[in-house]
Amino acid sequence: IAAPSYAGNNKDETAVTFYKDVLPIMQENCQTCHKSSGKNISGLIAPMAFMSYEETRPWARAIARKVEAREMPPWFASAPTGVFSNERGLTDTEIETIVQWAKAGAPAGTATDAPMAKKWSEDINDGWTLGKPDFTVKMSEPYLVGDDANDHHITFYEKLDFLPEDTWVKGWEFKIGDNGWTHHMCSSLLSPSAAAELDGAPVEDEGADTPGSQLLSCVAEGGEPAMLPDGFGVLLKKGGAVSFNTHYNKEPGEGTSFLSQMEIGFFVEKNPVKYKVINDSLYNRGFEIPPNQKDYRIGSSRLLEKDTLVLTYWPHAHLRATAARYTAFYPDGREELLLDVPNYDQSWQVTYKYKEPKLLPKGTRIEVDMWYDNTPERGARRGFNSNRFVGYGPRTEDEMQLGFIGYAEIDEKQAMATDNNN
């Protein structure tokens, strides 16, 4: 339905209209994904844009259904609330506004009521959502993923010889491209001694990275980059190297080949760094999910050897995973729910980022539990064979149990200062 059928025909000034009432909600909550230009991480972008009335109007009823069911905007955690900086969700009033707009026939209203269009960083910074990086590291040559490639894993390396000195960074962003086949990419930082052993050739493997490396982070569908809090940083060593550990979730077929040349943009921290950030995971690789099994739980845990400031959580698994939970068991016997994701979806690899770093004292045990559905019903929906035992593995048809966590270990004096501030 074309816009002129509705534009300017609202005589009731109290009526809900697109330009006055709905567009502001779209700008703040939906256009990050539903936009006409730019690329989300791993090339993921919503299949339709909600930038203009003409683009949004045909989807009015579908939008109303999704927001009323609280399926959009996507946020899969139920608890805790109000502690994560990237928490998504609409208020009851915003939901009612969209529902009433759809019920009224999705009127446009008056275009002069519209807020100013948002300016998206990637549109003015060559695709970088965090702004223009201070420097980038790019694969030296494009890599051809051939027609016969099938669920392909490979790791590329680029040395950091161009750095004038050891350099602290406060943020980074992966530019994957829009090939549509990249399942994820992980990047690790190699020490100068480990980098010296590299011969420049990529390594085809199942996701294991190089000894002598430290995980920088990973990115997958639905992921979003972000800057570290003030005082936190990651150190890049001059003479070291960075890896591009990539999984192309590709099916073979004639004409399916493409070129891939990934890039990482880094943002330098010019202020003193108090806390060195570590990204790694709690994991379980010794499981086997039985055939046709529903609600199968797999757990992993870690005992903290130092006082720790936690920045992020990222539960990661594959097609059978349905839920994830992080729980802290404190030395004094207390128990606290850190993150509950009852509606895990592999298509939205959300990293849950604290507004303020959370202090977990030495001796705290963190447990990560994940639940899996290996039934024929889910297999039919997600495209896997439920009639087999499933263990840990890198292929999409295999499974994983990874509870990623971003943190900084601190000394007793820093812990006391942090505790007092809270």
C-alpha positions, 0 to 999 in steps of 0.5 A: 500500500503506497504512502499517499493513501495515508499521508496527511489524512489524519484530522484527529491530532490525538490519533497514533501515526507513523511519523509522530509516534511510531518512527521514534520507536523504530529509530531507537529500537529497530533500525539498528538491524532494519535499515537500508544500508550498512551490514550487521556483524557476519553480514547479518541484516534484517530482511526488511528495512523500517527506515521510511513509512513506505518501507514499514507500512506493509509490515505493520500487522507483523510488527504489532504481533512480534512486539506484542509477543515480546519477540522483537526487539530480540532479547533472550535473557529473562534475568537479571534486568536493568544491569546490562548496557545492551538490554533491548525491549519496549515499554508497555506504552511503546507496545500499545502505541504500535498495536494501536497504530496497526489496528487503525490501519497504519496511518502515516500522519504528517511528515513534518512530525517526524524526528530527524533521521538517525545518522549511522556510524557505518554509513560515514565510517566505511562500515565501522559501527564504532567509528573510524578505527585508529588502525586496522589489520586485514587479511593480506590476500582474499581467500577463495571459499570454493564451490566444494567447501562444506562446513569449512574451518580455517585460520589465517594469521597477520603479524603486528610488525607495524606497531611502533610499540606495545599498544593498549586498545580499548575496543575492536570491531570485526568486519566480516563481509556479507557473504552470508556463509560465515558462521563465526570468527574468533581472533586471538593475539599471539605472543612475539615468540609464537608469531615468530614460528608462523610461516604465513600459511593458513591452517585448515583445522577444526577451530583450535587456535595456536599455542601461546595465544590469548583469545581476543574475542569472537563474533557470530550472527547477532553480535555487536562490538563495544568499547571497554569501560574506562580503565580497561584494555587489551595489550597488543605486543609489537612483533606479535600476531593476530589470528582470523579463526573462521568457520564458514557454515557453507554447503557445497554447490556449483556457483557457491564460491566466494572471496573472503577478506576479513578485517579487524579495526582497533581503537587505541586507549590513550589513557592509563590502563588499570585493568587487563581484560581477559576473554575466555570460556568455561566449557564442557567437551566430554558430553554426548546428547542421546538421540531424541532427548529433550531438555538435556542439561550440560554443565561446566564450572570454574573456581575463581583464584583471584578477585575478578571484575566481570564485564561480559557473558556470551553463551554459545552453542549450536542448533539444539541449544534452547537455554543457558544460565550462569550462576555464582556460588560465593565463598560465604555460601550465597548463591546469585543468578548472573544470567538466565537465558531461557530462550537461547537462539543460535541465530542471535549470538548476544553478548551480555554486557554489564553497565558496570563491572561486577565484582566476584570475590576470590573463591567464587564458583561460576557454573554455566548450565545449558539445555538442549533439545535433540527431538525430531520436532526441533530437528525438523524446524532447525534442520538436524538429525535427531536420531544420533548421539551428538557430542562436542564438535566444530561443525554446525550439526555438532554441539558446543557448550561454551560459557564465554566470559570477559573479565579482569583479575584484580588485587586485594586493594583494587577489590576493596576500592571497587567494593566500597564504590558499589 
